[in-house]
Amino acid sequence: MPDAVKTNGQIEATYTERDGERILSFSGPNGSAAIAQNIEGYAMLKVRPTADGDELERYYGFDMALDHAAELLGESIATLPIPDPAADMGM
């Protein structure tokens, strides 16, 4: 069960805490992307194609991870909806 969901009409963002991770998943007409961080919030952010997918890259900053996620979705970073509990991800 997700902790929070936010949509912009085309892209849906789901924030969930599970298996020791905070996960922000995106899905849209052009694909999916996920950003994961340890539950304590002190580790680098991992970008994956899906919440359960293999890690593609790690970033310190949330903005850098969002930029990569937007690229995977074929979208602009400005169009990505961010649920409130995910707003503080990153170092």
C-alpha positions as a LaTeX table, in Angstrom:
\begin{tabular}{lrrr}
\hline
Residue & $x$ (\AA) & $y$ (\AA) & $z$ (\AA) \\
\hline
Met1 & 0.00 & 0.00 & 0.00 \\
Pro2 & 1.55 & 3.34 & $-1.00$ \\
Asp3 & 2.04 & 6.05 & 1.60 \\
Ala4 & 1.28 & 8.83 & $-0.91$ \\
Val5 & 0.27 & 9.21 & $-4.56$ \\
Lys6 & 0.35 & 12.34 & $-6.70$ \\
Thr7 & $-0.41$ & 12.79 & $-10.38$ \\
Asn8 & $-0.10$ & 15.54 & $-12.97$ \\
Gly9 & $-2.61$ & 13.94 & $-15.33$ \\
Gln10 & $-0.07$ & 11.92 & $-17.32$ \\
Ile11 & 2.60 & 10.96 & $-14.79$ \\
Glu12 & 1.70 & 9.21 & $-11.53$ \\
Ala13 & 4.16 & 9.29 & $-8.62$ \\
Thr14 & 3.89 & 6.80 & $-5.77$ \\
Tyr15 & 5.87 & 7.09 & $-2.53$ \\
Thr16 & 6.26 & 3.92 & $-0.47$ \\
Glu17 & 8.44 & 2.75 & 2.41 \\
Arg18 & 9.24 & $-0.97$ & 2.25 \\
Asp19 & 12.10 & $-3.40$ & 2.70 \\
Gly20 & 14.25 & $-0.76$ & 4.41 \\
Glu21 & 13.90 & 1.74 & 1.56 \\
Arg22 & 12.03 & 4.90 & 0.71 \\
Ile23 & 10.87 & 4.48 & $-2.89$ \\
Leu24 & 9.50 & 7.14 & $-5.22$ \\
Ser25 & 8.11 & 5.44 & $-8.34$ \\
Phe26 & 6.91 & 7.15 & $-11.49$ \\
Ser27 & 4.78 & 5.73 & $-14.28$ \\
Gly28 & 3.57 & 7.40 & $-17.41$ \\
Pro29 & 2.77 & 6.84 & $-21.08$ \\
Asn30 & 6.47 & 6.62 & $-22.02$ \\
Gly31 & 7.64 & 4.24 & $-19.29$ \\
Ser32 & 8.58 & 4.11 & $-15.65$ \\
Ala33 & 11.35 & 5.11 & $-13.25$ \\
Ala34 & 12.04 & 4.80 & $-9.54$ \\
Ile35 & 14.26 & 6.53 & $-7.02$ \\
Ala36 & 15.20 & 4.64 & $-3.85$ \\
Gln37 & 17.00 & 5.65 & $-0.67$ \\
Asn38 & 17.59 & 3.82 & 2.59 \\
Ile39 & 14.91 & 4.35 & 5.20 \\
Glu40 & 17.24 & 6.49 & 7.35 \\
Gly41 & 17.64 & 8.91 & 4.45 \\
Tyr42 & 21.45 & 9.14 & 4.64 \\
Ala43 & 22.49 & 7.09 & 1.62 \\
Met44 & 22.86 & 8.00 & $-2.00$ \\
Leu45 & 19.76 & 7.85 & $-4.16$ \\
Lys46 & 19.49 & 4.90 & $-6.54$ \\
Val47 & 17.74 & 5.35 & $-9.87$ \\
Arg48 & 16.08 & 2.24 & $-11.28$ \\
Pro49 & 13.78 & 1.57 & $-14.24$ \\
Thr50 & 11.16 & 0.24 & $-11.74$ \\
Ala51 & 10.94 & $-0.04$ & $-7.95$ \\
Asp52 & 12.22 & $-3.63$ & $-8.11$ \\
Gly53 & 14.57 & $-3.12$ & $-11.08$ \\
Asp54 & 18.34 & $-3.13$ & $-11.17$ \\
Glu55 & 20.15 & 0.03 & $-10.16$ \\
Leu56 & 21.12 & 2.23 & $-13.11$ \\
Glu57 & 22.97 & 5.02 & $-11.30$ \\
Arg58 & 23.52 & 6.62 & $-7.86$ \\
Tyr59 & 23.29 & 10.30 & $-6.98$ \\
Tyr60 & 23.81 & 12.45 & $-3.88$ \\
Gly61 & 21.27 & 15.06 & $-4.90$ \\
Phe62 & 17.55 & 14.58 & $-5.33$ \\
Asp63 & 17.53 & 16.97 & $-8.29$ \\
Met64 & 20.11 & 14.85 & $-10.14$ \\
Ala65 & 18.11 & 11.66 & $-9.47$ \\
Leu66 & 14.91 & 13.39 & $-10.61$ \\
Asp67 & 16.64 & 14.53 & $-13.79$ \\
His68 & 17.62 & 10.93 & $-14.59$ \\
Ala69 & 14.10 & 9.70 & $-13.79$ \\
Ala70 & 12.63 & 12.38 & $-16.06$ \\
Glu71 & 14.96 & 11.26 & $-18.85$ \\
Leu72 & 13.78 & 7.65 & $-18.45$ \\
Leu73 & 10.18 & 8.86 & $-18.68$ \\
Gly74 & 10.86 & 11.10 & $-21.67$ \\
Glu75 & 9.65 & 14.09 & $-19.64$ \\
Ser76 & 10.93 & 17.35 & $-18.21$ \\
Ile77 & 11.92 & 17.37 & $-14.55$ \\
Ala78 & 9.41 & 20.21 & $-14.03$ \\
Thr79 & 6.52 & 17.90 & $-14.99$ \\
Leu80 & 7.25 & 15.24 & $-12.38$ \\
Pro81 & 4.75 & 15.23 & $-9.51$ \\
Ile82 & 6.41 & 14.76 & $-6.09$ \\
Pro83 & 4.28 & 13.46 & $-3.19$ \\
Asp84 & 4.92 & 15.45 & 0.01 \\
Pro85 & 6.66 & 12.61 & 1.95 \\
Ala86 & 9.26 & 12.32 & $-0.85$ \\
Ala87 & 10.14 & 16.02 & $-0.95$ \\
Asp88 & 13.07 & 15.60 & 1.47 \\
Met89 & 14.83 & 12.74 & $-0.31$ \\
Gly90 & 18.53 & 13.23 & $-1.02$ \\
Met91 & 21.43 & 14.46 & 1.03 \\
\hline
\end{tabular}
